[in-house]
């Protein structure tokens, strides 16, 4: 059973994950669409990448305050259902364009454009999350920032 979202407040904490970096999964914790609370990076795991990533998410100091997770994973490296089952966080997989394996994706039309989403959340719930966290450009802030950092290459912490 996943955590209930309840009321979506202006500063809902959302984890955005991006897998575009070949060496690591980059995560960003954002409050609403306004405040960047943290940046995390997990090395890509060879075996069971989604389970490894989910276990590392649970260990984050931000985890108790997270209410949802957004995922930009163009190559389908992480299983959103497994991430949701292990972390108990509602997971929203996002694609800017029509996904290659888009059978369970649906179009969401927001004020700033349209994106493809795959989630078990009902439309009103993820619509409210997007209305708070999608402030500029073509992706909601958590995955937009994670994507920018993944493309630049985030260092993995102290040597």
N, C-alpha and C positions, 0 to 999 in steps of 0.2 A: 504494500500500500504506500502510495507516495504522499509526501507532505501536502496538506491543503494550502492553497494559495490565500484563500480568504479575500480580504479587501486589498486591491492593488493601490498602494499609496504612491505619491510622487517620487519617493526615493526608494522604491523597491530595489533590493540588491539582486543583481543578475550576474551570473558567470557566463562570459562569452568564450567559446573555445574555437580555435582555428587549427586545421591540420595541413595548411599549405607549406609549412616549412618541412623539408625532408628529414631533418634531424630531431625535431621536437614538436610537441603540441603546445601551443601558446594559449594561455588563459588570461582573461581580464575581468576583474570584479568592478562593476559600475553600479552606482546608486542612481536610479532613474536614468536619464540621459545626460546628466550634468556633472557628476563627480566620479573620478577615477580613484577607486580605493586600493587597488592592488594589481600586480602583474605576476603571473606564475608561468613556469615552463616545465614540462615533463618530457623526458626523452621518449622517443618512439619505442614501444616495446615490440619485440619480434613475435612473441606468443601472447595471445589474448590482450591486444592493445586497449580495448574498451574497458576490460576489468581492471587492468593496471592503472589506467587513467582515472577510473571511478574511485579506486582505493586511495589514490593520491589526492583526489578532490576532498574526500571525507577527512583526510588529515590536515587540510588547510585551516588556518586560524579563522578564516572568513566563513567556513562552512556553516556554523550554527545560524548565521544571519542570511544565508542565501535562500531565495524563494523560487528561483527558476534558473534554467540553464539554456543558453542558445548555442547552437553548434553550426559552424560553417565547415563542411567536410566534403569537398567536391569529388574526392576519390572513394568515398564510402569506406574509410579506414576504421571508423568507430561505429559501433552499433548503438543507435540512440535508445533502443528499448533496454539494452543491457545497462547503459549508463543510468537510465531512469530507475531501473529495478534495484541496482546496487546503492545509488546515492539517495533514492527516494525523492529526488527533485524532478519536477516536471521538465521535460526536455523538448526543445523546439529546434528541429533541424531546418536550416535555412539555405536557400540557393538563390542567387541573383537571376539566373536564367533557368530555363526548363532543364531539370536534372536528367542525366542519362538514364538512370534507373528510377524514373519518376512516377511509378505506379501509385504510390500512396501519398504523393505530394499534392497539395492543392494551392491554388492562387489566393494570395491575400493582397487586397488593394488597400493601401494606406494613403495618407495625405502626400507622402513623398514618392509614391510610385507603387510598383507591384513586385512582390517577391513570392517565391514558392516555399511553402512550409510543410513540414511533416511533424505532427504532434498528436498526442492523445488528449490534449487539453481541448475544451470546448471553445468555439470561436469567440464568445464574449471575453473569456479569460485571457487568451493570448492576444486578442485585439486590444485589451486594456494595457497589457504589458508593452505592446508595440507602441501604443499612443504615448506612453510615458518615455520609453527608451529610444524611440526612433526620431532623432532630432534633426539630422542632416544627412545628405547623400543617399545612397541606395541600399544601405544596410542599417539595422538597428545598432546603436552605439557599442554594446558589448562585443559583438562579432566584428564590427567595422574596425575598432581599435585593435582587437586581437589579430585580425587579418593584416592590418598595416604592420604590426610588430612582427608577425610571422614572416612576412615578405622581407623585412629588414634583417631578420635574424636576431633573436633575443639571446643575450648571454645567459648561461644556465646557473648563475649564482657565483659565489666566491670560489676562487681556485682551490 
